[in-house]
Amino acid sequence: MKVVNLEEGMPQVEQARLRMQHELHAARAQGYTAVKLIHGYGSSGVGGVLRTELRKELRSAVSARTVRACIAGEEWRISDEPTWRLLRQFPEWKHDADLGKNNRGITIVVL
């Protein structure tokens, strides 16, 4: 799983959106199955906007089938059925440091 920090440099939403699109495309081209996006959760005032807007775009991408799934960091836990299905398919992800941590500042994107 590739890790991408979208909040680095405190970008505006449009900059973060473009970087997310670029990084998802690059990860797919590099053969990654998933990307962990770090967008923050709003403690600085910026992450909350990024989190909301980027997740909105990711939900649209799932609907359009340009990505397979996205799992919010607060749902990234073994007791969440979609997460559990992914962990059975990719058991190495069970070692992810954010698994089960209720981290609202991340989103897992399955390509």
C-alpha positions in Angstrom: 0.0 0.0 0.0 1.4 3.4 -1.1 1.2 6.2 1.5 0.6 9.8 0.2 0.6 12.8 2.5 -1.8 15.3 0.9 -1.8 17.8 3.7 2.0 18.4 3.5 2.6 22.0 2.7 -1.0 22.9 3.7 -2.4 23.0 0.2 -5.7 24.5 -0.9 -8.4 22.0 -1.8 -7.9 22.2 -5.5 -4.2 21.7 -5.2 -4.8 18.6 -2.9 -7.4 17.3 -5.3 -5.0 17.5 -8.3 -2.3 15.9 -6.3 -4.6 13.1 -5.2 -5.7 12.4 -8.8 -2.0 12.4 -9.9 -0.9 10.1 -7.0 -3.8 7.6 -7.6 -3.0 7.4 -11.3 0.8 7.0 -10.5 0.1 4.3 -7.9 -2.1 2.4 -10.4 0.7 2.6 -13.0 3.3 1.4 -10.4 1.2 -1.6 -9.7 -0.1 -0.7 -6.2 -3.5 -2.1 -5.1 -4.3 0.6 -2.6 -3.2 4.0 -1.4 -3.4 5.4 2.1 -4.2 9.1 1.7 -3.2 11.4 4.6 -5.4 14.4 4.5 -5.7 15.5 8.1 -8.9 15.8 10.1 -9.2 19.5 10.8 -7.2 20.2 13.9 -5.3 23.0 12.0 -8.4 24.2 10.2 -7.2 23.0 6.8 -7.4 19.2 7.2 -11.2 19.3 7.8 -11.8 20.9 4.5 -9.4 18.6 2.7 -11.0 15.6 4.4 -14.5 16.6 3.4 -13.8 17.5 -0.2 -11.4 14.7 -1.0 -13.8 12.1 0.4 -16.6 13.6 -1.6 -14.6 13.1 -4.7 -13.6 9.6 -3.7 -17.2 8.6 -3.2 -17.9 9.9 -6.7 -15.0 7.9 -8.0 -16.4 4.7 -6.4 -19.8 5.4 -8.0 -18.1 6.0 -11.4 -16.0 2.8 -10.8 -12.7 4.6 -11.3 -11.6 3.2 -7.9 -12.9 0.0 -6.3 -13.5 1.3 -2.8 -12.6 3.9 -0.2 -12.6 3.3 3.5 -12.6 6.2 5.9 -9.9 6.0 8.6 -12.5 5.9 11.3 -13.9 2.7 9.6 -10.4 1.2 9.0 -10.8 -1.6 11.6 -11.2 -5.3 11.7 -14.8 -5.1 12.9 -15.8 -3.2 9.8 -17.0 -5.7 7.1 -15.6 -4.0 4.0 -12.2 -3.6 5.9 -12.3 -7.2 6.9 -13.0 -8.4 3.4 -9.9 -6.4 2.2 -7.7 -7.8 5.0 -8.7 -11.3 4.1 -7.6 -10.6 0.5 -4.5 -8.6 1.5 -3.4 -10.0 4.9 -0.2 -7.9 4.9 -2.4 -4.8 5.5 -3.1 -6.2 9.0 0.2 -4.6 10.0 -0.8 -1.1 9.0 -0.1 1.3 11.9 -3.5 3.0 11.5 -5.6 -0.1 11.5 -8.1 0.1 14.4 -6.8 3.6 15.5 -10.0 5.5 14.5 -7.7 7.9 12.5 -10.1 10.4 10.9 -7.1 12.0 9.1 -6.7 9.2 6.6 -8.6 7.4 3.8 -7.8 4.0 2.3 -8.4 3.9 -1.5 -8.5 0.6 -3.2 -7.6 0.8 -6.8 
